[in-house]
């Protein structure tokens, strides 16, 4: 089956993969809708039950290895830190605790 190949950066600290570029890998099967060798002329209008209609899962190809945390994890950590510093104070007996 045809599948997407996603080139990207792998962050070792958090284990996330950030895609940078993708391309389709052709399986060259005549019964695959996504292949250039598909037998039927109109892939969107193909009604053959023998044709493969789904792509395989994408393959992640890490072209860069980063020892840092990804941008999404950094943003989450910063947001969590900001919410803990701006928590509301507890009111006891009409006065704020400090």
Buried (B, 14 or more C-beta within 10 A) or exposed (E): BBBBEBBBBBBEEBEBBBEEEBEBBEBEBEBBBBBEEBEEEEEEEBEEEEBBEEBBEBEBBBEEEBEEBBEEBEEEEEEEEEEEEEEEEEEEEEEEEE
